[in-house]
Amino acid sequence: VDVTWFYMNCLADTCGCSRGGDCECFCTSVAAYAHRCCHQGVTVDWRSPSICPYDCEYYNKGSFLSPPVQVDVTWFYMNCLADTCGCSRGGDCECFCTSVAAYAHRCCHQGVTVDWRSPSICPYDCEYYNKVLGKGPYRLVTYRERDTVLAANRSSGTVFPKKGDPTVAGFLSLFMMTPGLSRARPHDTSLVSFEASDRPNYFLAVDSSGHLTLTKWEESEAFWDAATFTLHRDTWIQGYDSLEAFAKPGFFLHYMLSWVHLMKYKHTDGFRKATLFKLTGPGPDTPTGPKCQWRYESCVSPCFRTCSDPSGGACGTVPKVEGCLPLCPGHMVLDEVTQRCVHVEDCIKPPVAVQPITTVSSVESTP
């Protein structure tokens, strides 16, 4: 097995290493080399108590469980040792994490929570779910009229510039800026979508006539593209941004006195200023962040109210598990399709009523 690639990779990663000689970049590179050797039938016994020690002894620590539980650790411990040959990420590696997680899962089913993960030991990332819910909420203030924001009629979905107090009942002016809904360029951070903060599942989208509307989420590429915009930061004037339609490149959201629509780029000062918006936060009394928050739980019943089960009564017997669970406000439920906390009436798929099963005797009783 040629050592050159592993050696150069180790040198290149040194810059990002923060734990001295026995550090993740070194351990990762050497472990990868040993892994390749293992696949060639050669065992490289390179770890030691001082060089990238393997943490299977974690199982044997007396503090691992409290109170004690009747789960035999032997199988998990031997499995951890056997998997060492296939480990490619140093001490905090997948084989170790998988084995300890399996042990903790068994303990959880026995009624004992093992809170064993940490930022440095097999972290569990629930931020992935929070990230797609976006940042904010924001108001989109026009450059032309500094006291005018984009607002949407809650019932009709019409989007228009609104002067004065934006908090009037029946209108929505706060929006979460989420990663772009379009699936065409999923990792492009310049692509964004705007979701109504007080009505999740409803997004600003451009209709067929080029007007901006508030539209309910749809399972279609056409909708995802129509609700996605390219955010051009500090366009022409510092602190003001422009929004280019992803579905129609070269066309920008353009402010008029009574509506907002798409207009093809023009090299004029008037056009530029009419396409500028400032993203501003709400007042100090408005909470920031999405309505839904995903949180890690080491051992919890995965029973919560959803669109398919608004009362939360169908999941009471589900065993406890480890994982990311949503925390929704009391008046909202989780939409399983969009992974958001929504009002029941805004679910993508409405609840399905399940008729109770009734037993009918096949033998008629005789008087």
C-alpha positions in Angstrom: 0.0 0.0 0.0 1.6 3.2 -1.2 2.1 5.5 1.8 2.6 8.7 -0.2 -1.0 9.9 -0.3 -1.5 9.3 3.4 1.7 11.0 4.3 0.9 14.1 2.3 -2.6 14.2 3.6 -1.2 14.1 7.2 1.1 17.0 6.4 -1.6 19.1 4.8 -4.0 18.5 7.7 -1.5 19.6 10.3 -2.5 23.2 9.9 -6.0 22.4 11.2 -4.8 20.3 14.1 -5.4 21.7 17.6 -4.5 18.8 19.9 -0.7 18.3 19.5 0.8 15.1 18.1 -2.0 12.7 19.2 -4.5 14.7 17.2 -7.4 14.0 14.9 -5.6 14.9 11.7 -2.7 12.5 12.5 -5.0 9.8 13.8 -7.3 10.0 10.8 -4.4 9.7 8.3 -2.7 6.8 10.0 -6.0 5.0 10.7 -6.9 5.3 7.0 -3.5 3.7 6.1 -4.1 0.9 8.6 -7.6 0.4 7.2 -6.2 0.0 3.6 -3.6 -2.5 5.0 -6.3 -4.4 6.8 -8.2 -4.8 3.5 -4.9 -6.2 2.0 -4.8 -8.8 4.8 -2.1 -7.1 6.9 -2.9 -6.0 10.4 -1.1 -2.8 11.5 -1.1 -2.6 15.3 -0.2 1.0 15.6 -2.3 2.4 18.5 -1.0 2.8 22.0 -2.1 4.4 25.3 -0.2 7.6 24.1 -0.8 7.5 20.3 -4.5 7.7 19.2 -5.8 5.3 22.0 -8.9 3.4 21.1 -11.7 4.0 23.6 -13.4 0.6 24.0 -12.5 0.8 27.7 -15.2 3.4 27.8 -17.6 0.5 28.4 -15.8 -0.7 31.5 -15.9 2.6 33.3 -17.9 2.4 36.5 -19.5 5.8 35.8 -21.0 4.7 32.5 -24.3 3.7 34.0 -26.1 4.9 37.1 -28.1 3.2 38.4 -26.9 -0.2 37.2 -28.9 -2.0 34.6 -29.1 -5.7 33.5 -27.5 -5.3 30.1 -24.5 -7.5 29.4 -21.7 -5.3 28.1 -19.5 -8.2 26.8 -21.0 -8.4 23.3 -20.7 -4.7 22.8 -17.2 -4.6 24.1 -16.0 -7.4 21.8 -17.8 -5.9 18.9 -15.9 -2.6 19.5 -12.6 -4.4 19.6 -13.4 -6.4 16.4 -14.4 -3.3 14.5 -11.1 -1.5 15.3 -9.5 -2.9 12.1 -12.2 -1.1 10.0 -12.0 2.2 11.8 -10.8 5.1 9.8 -11.4 8.2 11.9 -9.1 7.9 14.9 -10.3 7.4 18.5 -13.7 9.1 17.9 -14.7 6.8 15.0 -17.8 5.3 13.5 -17.3 1.8 14.8 -16.9 3.0 18.4 -19.9 5.3 18.1 -22.1 2.6 16.6 -21.2 0.1 19.3 -21.8 2.5 22.3 -25.0 3.8 20.7 -26.3 0.2 20.4 -25.5 -0.4 24.1 -27.2 2.9 25.1 -30.2 1.9 23.0 -30.6 -1.3 24.9 -30.2 0.5 28.2 -32.9 3.0 27.1 -35.3 0.1 26.5 -34.6 -1.0 30.0 -35.6 2.4 31.4 -32.1 3.8 32.0 -30.9 6.8 30.1 -27.2 6.8 29.1 -26.3 10.4 28.3 -22.9 9.5 26.8 -22.4 11.8 23.8 -20.5 15.1 23.9 -19.2 17.7 21.4 -16.0 15.6 21.2 -17.4 12.1 21.6 -19.7 11.0 18.8 -21.7 14.3 18.6 -25.3 14.0 17.4 -26.1 16.9 15.0 -29.7 18.1 15.2 -28.7 21.5 13.8 -29.2 20.1 10.4 -33.0 20.2 10.9 -32.9 23.7 12.5 -30.7 25.1 9.7 -33.3 24.4 7.0 -35.9 26.4 9.0 -33.9 29.5 8.3 -32.9 32.7 10.0 -34.9 35.7 11.2 -37.6 36.7 11.1 -37.0 39.6 8.8 -39.0 42.5 7.3 -38.2 43.5 3.7 -38.0 47.3 3.8 -38.0 49.1 0.4 -35.2 51.6 -0.4 -37.6 54.0 -2.2 -39.9 54.3 0.8 -38.1 53.7 4.1 -41.4 53.3 6.0 -42.7 50.7 3.6 -42.4 46.9 4.0 -43.5 43.9 1.9 -46.6 42.5 3.4 -49.0 39.6 2.5 -52.7 39.3 2.9 -53.1 36.3 5.2 -56.3 35.0 3.4 -55.7 35.9 -0.3 -51.9 35.6 -0.4 -51.6 39.0 -2.2 -48.2 40.6 -1.6 -48.0 44.4 -1.6 -46.0 47.3 -0.2 -47.4 48.5 3.1 -46.8 51.8 4.7 -46.9 52.5 8.4 -47.5 49.9 11.1 -46.8 46.5 9.7 -48.4 44.6 12.6 -52.1 45.1 11.6 -54.2 41.9 12.0 -54.7 39.9 8.8 -51.4 40.8 7.3 -48.0 39.0 7.4 -44.8 41.1 7.2 -42.3 38.9 9.0 -40.5 36.2 7.0 -37.9 33.5 7.8 -35.1 33.5 5.3 -34.5 29.8 4.6 -32.1 28.0 2.2 -33.5 28.1 -1.3 -36.2 25.5 -1.9 -34.9 24.8 -5.4 -33.2 21.4 -5.6 -31.1 22.5 -8.6 -28.2 23.9 -6.5 -28.8 22.7 -3.0 -25.5 23.9 -1.5 -25.5 27.4 -3.1 -25.8 29.8 -0.1 -26.8 32.7 -2.3 -30.1 31.0 -3.0 -32.8 31.8 -0.5 -36.6 31.5 0.1 -38.9 33.5 2.4 -41.4 31.7 4.6 -44.1 33.5 6.5 -43.0 33.5 10.1 -46.5 33.3 11.5 -47.8 30.9 8.9 -45.2 28.2 8.2 -45.6 26.3 4.9 -46.4 29.5 3.1 -43.6 31.1 0.9 -43.1 34.2 -1.2 -43.3 32.9 -4.8 -43.6 34.4 -8.3 -46.7 33.4 -10.2 -47.1 32.9 -13.9 -47.8 36.7 -14.5 -44.7 37.7 -12.7 -46.4 39.0 -9.5 -45.2 38.1 -6.0 -47.7 36.0 -4.0 -47.8 34.1 -0.7 -48.2 30.5 -1.7 -48.6 27.2 0.2 -45.7 24.8 -0.2 -46.2 22.3 -3.1 -44.5 19.0 -4.0 -43.2 20.2 -7.3 -40.0 21.5 -8.9 -41.9 24.4 -10.5 -43.0 25.7 -7.1 -39.6 25.2 -5.5 -38.0 27.2 -8.3 -40.7 29.9 -8.2 -40.1 30.4 -4.5 -36.3 30.6 -4.8 -34.4 33.8 -5.2 -30.7 34.7 -5.7 -29.8 37.1 -2.9 -27.4 39.8 -4.1 -25.9 41.4 -1.0 -25.1 45.1 -0.9 -26.2 45.6 -4.5 -25.3 49.1 -5.6 -25.9 50.6 -2.2 -24.4 49.4 1.1 -26.9 47.6 3.4 -29.5 47.0 0.7 -30.0 43.8 -1.2 -31.7 42.8 -4.4 -33.6 39.6 -5.2 -33.2 37.9 -8.6 -35.8 35.2 -9.6 -34.1 31.8 -9.8 -36.7 30.6 -12.2 -36.2 33.6 -14.5 -32.6 34.8 -14.4 -32.1 38.4 -15.2 -35.5 39.4 -13.7 -35.5 41.1 -10.3 -38.2 41.8 -7.7 -39.2 45.4 -8.5 -41.1 47.7 -6.2 -44.1 49.7 -7.5 -46.4 51.9 -5.4 -49.1 49.2 -5.1 -47.5 45.9 -6.0 -44.3 44.0 -6.3 -43.5 42.1 -9.5 -40.6 40.8 -11.7 -38.9 43.2 -14.1 -36.0 42.5 -16.4 -32.8 44.3 -15.5 -32.3 47.8 -16.8 -29.1 49.7 -16.6 -30.8 52.8 -15.0 -30.6 54.4 -11.6 -34.3 54.3 -11.2 -34.6 50.5 -11.8 -31.7 49.7 -9.4 -33.2 51.7 -6.6 -36.6 50.1 -7.1 -35.1 46.6 -6.7 -33.4 47.3 -3.4 -34.6 46.0 0.0 -33.2 46.0 3.5 -33.6 42.9 5.6 -34.4 44.3 9.1 -35.2 42.4 12.3 -38.5 42.8 14.2 -38.9 44.8 17.4 -37.4 43.7 20.7 -40.7 42.1 21.8 -40.7 39.6 18.9 -38.9 36.3 19.5 -36.3 35.4 17.0 -35.8 32.0 15.3 -38.2 29.5 13.8 -41.4 28.3 15.5 -40.0 24.8 15.5 -36.8 23.8 17.3 -35.2 20.4 16.9 -33.4 19.2 20.0 -31.3 16.1 20.8 -32.7 13.6 23.4 -30.7 10.6 24.5 -33.7 8.5 25.5 -37.2 9.8 25.1 -40.6 8.7 23.8 -40.9 9.9 20.2 -44.5 10.8 20.7 -45.6 14.3 19.6 -48.5 15.9 17.7 -48.3 15.7 13.9 -50.4 16.4 10.9 -51.3 12.8 10.6 -52.0 12.5 14.4 -53.0 15.9 15.7 -54.0 14.6 19.1 -50.8 12.6 19.6 -52.8 9.6 20.7 -51.5 7.0 18.2 -47.9 7.0 19.3 -48.3 6.4 23.1 -46.9 2.8 22.9 -43.9 3.6 20.8 -40.7 2.6 22.6 -38.2 5.2 23.7 -35.4 6.1 21.3 -32.4 8.4 20.9 -32.6 11.1 18.3 -33.7 14.6 17.3 -37.2 15.6 18.3 -39.2 18.7 17.3 -40.5 21.1 19.9 -43.6 22.8 18.6 -45.7 25.5 20.3 -48.9 24.1 21.9 -51.2 25.4 19.1 -49.1 23.8 16.3 -48.3 20.3 15.1 -45.3 18.9 13.1 -45.8 18.6 9.4 -44.1 15.3 8.4 -43.7 16.5 4.8 -41.9 19.8 5.4 -40.5 19.0 8.9 -42.0 22.3 10.2 -44.3 23.2 13.1 -47.5 24.4 11.4 -51.2 25.2 12.1 -53.3 22.1 11.6 -55.2 23.8 8.8 -51.9 24.4 6.9 -50.7 20.8 6.8 -49.6 19.6 3.4 -51.5 16.4 3.9 -54.7 16.6 6.1 -55.2 14.2 8.9 -56.7 10.8 8.0 -59.6 9.8 10.2 -59.2 6.2 11.3 -62.5 4.5 12.0 -62.6 2.4 15.2 -62.7 -1.3 14.6 -65.9 -2.9 15.7 -66.3 -6.6 16.2 -69.5 -8.3 14.9 -70.4 -11.7 16.1 -70.9 -14.2 13.3 -73.3 -16.3 15.3 -76.7 -14.7 16.0 -78.0 -15.4 19.5 -81.4 -17.0 19.7 -84.0 -16.2 22.3 
